[in-house]
């Protein structure tokens, strides 16, 4: 649980969790906004208030155990997410190995998660912006949140801005809770060990879900 204390020079260097999405009620509940949803789920589970604005992001901070944590939802719209993410990392003087970005991913089945320490952008415009504002450096962690692929010949942009149907919504809600637990494990055990354990569990889920319709 969070303990109320101050961030100070003697405390461990904080983690920055950034969820990607689009601001406003129009985009709430859409596939492209699951990064926002993961931040909200984590904040709710840990009692962190997301009630301030910092570097163009809705922002909160607290502790999980002894680990200081910053939570952010950039309000710049998806394609400019790096403006906020880069500014936050610079303001708190964070190396990129203390940053993790939560984002939607069409290459994973709906409801499957994957935690990795670095990577490219996979044509995700939010990640493109983050990488650009990190001066091309891709060595920051990501929690990929599977949303599945568009059906048939559907335009991917239209797919991203649709809301989930009932079965997909159920999968995502379960995934959010799993993501919260995986993120807490990361804070307590570090990225390498938590990714190994978390991704092994998600691999079996992937096998179960990849042939099921959404």
Wavefront OBJ file of the C-alpha trace (Angstrom):
o trace
v 0.000 0.000 0.000
v 1.026 3.595 -0.513
v 2.488 5.401 2.424
v 2.224 9.163 2.521
v 5.721 10.546 2.461
v 7.804 13.004 0.517
v 10.000 12.361 -2.492
v 13.494 13.391 -1.435
v 17.116 12.986 -2.444
v 17.660 10.027 -0.097
v 14.788 8.008 -1.573
v 15.359 5.500 -4.411
v 15.040 6.927 -7.902
v 11.334 6.858 -8.876
v 9.727 4.872 -11.660
v 7.637 6.723 -14.230
v 4.596 4.853 -15.563
v 3.068 6.518 -18.640
v -0.198 5.375 -20.201
v -0.863 6.367 -23.802
v -4.272 7.468 -25.066
v -6.404 10.364 -26.260
v -8.034 12.832 -23.847
v -11.755 13.540 -23.669
v -14.996 11.596 -23.323
v -15.105 10.944 -27.080
v -12.227 8.477 -26.778
v -13.021 6.956 -23.403
v -13.317 3.160 -23.594
v -11.803 2.884 -27.089
v -9.110 0.360 -27.974
v -6.494 3.089 -28.408
v -7.030 4.224 -24.806
v -6.176 1.057 -22.898
v -2.910 2.677 -21.798
v -4.938 5.308 -19.953
v -7.117 2.555 -18.504
v -4.094 0.695 -17.152
v -2.870 3.817 -15.368
v -6.342 4.394 -13.919
v -6.588 0.781 -12.746
v -3.182 0.955 -11.080
v -3.935 4.293 -9.424
v -7.254 3.014 -8.104
v -5.744 -0.228 -6.775
v -2.960 1.611 -4.959
v -4.916 4.655 -3.794
v -2.920 7.150 -5.863
v -4.818 10.325 -6.700
v -4.513 11.451 -10.322
v -5.457 15.023 -9.581
v -2.709 17.304 -10.822
v -1.428 18.482 -14.214
v 2.305 18.200 -14.850
v 4.157 18.511 -18.175
v 0.894 18.319 -20.164
v -0.190 15.135 -18.347
v -2.756 14.183 -15.729
v -0.385 13.172 -12.974
v -0.142 11.405 -9.627
v 2.596 10.172 -7.352
v 3.015 7.836 -4.414
v 4.853 4.800 -3.102
v 4.417 1.056 -3.487
v 6.391 -0.428 -0.628
v 9.588 1.605 -0.618
v 9.444 2.282 -4.363
v 8.522 5.856 -5.336
v 6.238 6.025 -8.346
v 5.037 8.656 -10.821
v 1.901 8.028 -12.920
v 1.036 10.045 -16.028
v -1.581 10.215 -18.776
v -0.399 12.668 -21.467
v -3.153 15.033 -22.604
v -1.476 15.969 -25.889
v -3.391 13.426 -28.001
v -1.740 10.164 -28.945
v 0.473 11.371 -31.786
v 2.225 13.907 -29.528
v 2.575 11.719 -26.431
v 6.330 12.185 -26.391
v 6.026 15.913 -25.660
v 4.734 15.064 -22.207
v 6.692 11.843 -21.622
v 10.022 13.368 -22.579
v 9.416 16.437 -20.439
v 8.502 14.353 -17.391
v 11.589 12.145 -17.688
v 13.771 15.231 -18.051
v 12.109 17.102 -15.173
v 12.639 14.210 -12.752
v 16.091 13.425 -14.204
v 15.129 9.828 -14.901
v 17.209 7.414 -16.966
v 15.080 5.565 -19.498
v 15.448 2.304 -17.584
v 13.124 3.855 -14.987
v 10.379 4.592 -17.531
v 7.649 2.162 -18.605
v 5.021 2.988 -21.217
v 1.615 1.252 -21.251
v 0.089 1.051 -24.729
v -2.344 -0.833 -26.972
v -0.933 -3.420 -29.357
v -2.709 -4.978 -32.355
v -0.082 -7.727 -32.662
v -1.254 -9.409 -29.453
v -4.624 -11.142 -29.002
v -7.186 -9.114 -27.116
v -6.459 -9.289 -23.393
v -2.916 -10.669 -23.647
v -0.095 -8.606 -22.122
v 3.647 -8.550 -22.706
v 6.304 -6.766 -20.652
v 9.577 -5.961 -22.377
v 12.620 -3.857 -21.615
v 12.979 -2.091 -24.980
v 11.903 -2.216 -28.623
v 10.758 -0.266 -31.656
v 7.479 1.518 -32.251
v 5.700 -1.080 -34.403
v 3.966 1.750 -36.324
v 2.330 2.938 -33.086
v 2.185 6.720 -33.386
v 2.289 7.297 -29.640
v 5.460 5.244 -29.328
v 6.936 7.014 -32.360
v 6.465 10.311 -30.569
v 7.932 9.013 -27.310
v 11.013 7.667 -29.102
v 11.417 10.958 -30.983
v 11.348 12.964 -27.748
v 13.822 10.535 -26.193
v 16.154 11.554 -29.048
v 15.735 8.240 -30.817
v 16.527 6.132 -27.761
v 14.288 3.041 -27.659
v 15.623 1.498 -24.459
v 12.628 2.122 -22.233
v 10.274 -0.581 -20.988
v 6.770 -1.155 -22.327
v 3.729 -3.022 -21.155
v 2.010 -4.031 -24.389
v -1.742 -4.505 -24.019
v -3.215 -6.742 -26.705
v -6.341 -5.488 -28.471
v -6.351 -7.922 -31.406
v -6.347 -7.186 -35.118
v -9.069 -5.412 -37.138
v -11.576 -7.848 -38.659
v -11.528 -8.388 -42.422
v -10.547 -5.295 -44.390
v -11.427 -2.823 -41.639
v -9.297 0.317 -41.493
v -6.932 -0.018 -38.501
v -7.501 3.645 -37.570
v -11.250 3.053 -37.340
v -10.650 -0.125 -35.331
v -8.489 1.708 -32.796
v -11.172 4.322 -32.191
v -13.968 1.807 -31.652
v -15.123 0.723 -28.220
v -14.805 -2.905 -27.162
v -17.729 -5.289 -27.553
v -18.896 -7.143 -24.430
v -16.607 -10.191 -24.734
v -13.538 -8.099 -25.554
v -14.376 -5.714 -22.710
v -14.389 -8.640 -20.293
v -10.968 -9.746 -21.518
v -9.551 -6.244 -21.182
v -10.916 -5.802 -17.665
v -9.206 -9.047 -16.636
v -6.004 -7.940 -18.360
v -6.014 -4.625 -16.507
v -6.031 -6.414 -13.166
v -3.230 -8.707 -14.334
v -1.302 -5.654 -15.494
v -1.686 -4.004 -12.102
v -0.252 -7.083 -10.378
v 2.566 -7.350 -12.922
v 3.435 -3.678 -12.482
v 3.507 -4.018 -8.698
v 5.841 -6.995 -9.092
v 8.104 -4.865 -11.289
v 8.356 -2.207 -8.587
v 9.174 -4.747 -5.903
v 11.366 -7.233 -7.819
v 12.785 -5.245 -10.741
v 12.155 -5.502 -14.474
v 14.145 -8.630 -15.365
v 12.624 -11.002 -12.827
v 9.109 -9.599 -13.093
v 9.134 -9.750 -16.919
v 10.273 -13.393 -16.871
v 7.524 -14.456 -14.474
v 4.819 -12.256 -15.950
v 5.472 -13.121 -19.593
v 5.528 -16.860 -18.859
v 2.020 -16.603 -17.426
v 0.843 -14.476 -20.348
v 2.322 -16.913 -22.898
v -0.101 -19.639 -21.812
v -2.946 -17.156 -21.918
v -1.866 -16.213 -25.456
v -2.089 -19.842 -26.568
v -5.607 -20.118 -25.136
v -6.936 -16.875 -26.602
v -5.301 -16.554 -30.013
v -7.879 -18.763 -31.752
v -10.915 -17.370 -29.929
v -13.020 -14.656 -31.580
v -13.533 -11.254 -29.942
l 1 2 3 4 5 6 7 8 9 10 11 12 13 14 15 16 17 18 19 20 21 22 23 24 25 26 27 28 29 30 31 32 33 34 35 36 37 38 39 40 41 42 43 44 45 46 47 48 49 50 51 52 53 54 55 56 57 58 59 60 61 62 63 64 65 66 67 68 69 70 71 72 73 74 75 76 77 78 79 80 81 82 83 84 85 86 87 88 89 90 91 92 93 94 95 96 97 98 99 100 101 102 103 104 105 106 107 108 109 110 111 112 113 114 115 116 117 118 119 120 121 122 123 124 125 126 127 128 129 130 131 132 133 134 135 136 137 138 139 140 141 142 143 144 145 146 147 148 149 150 151 152 153 154 155 156 157 158 159 160 161 162 163 164 165 166 167 168 169 170 171 172 173 174 175 176 177 178 179 180 181 182 183 184 185 186 187 188 189 190 191 192 193 194 195 196 197 198 199 200 201 202 203 204 205 206 207 208 209 210 211 212 213 214
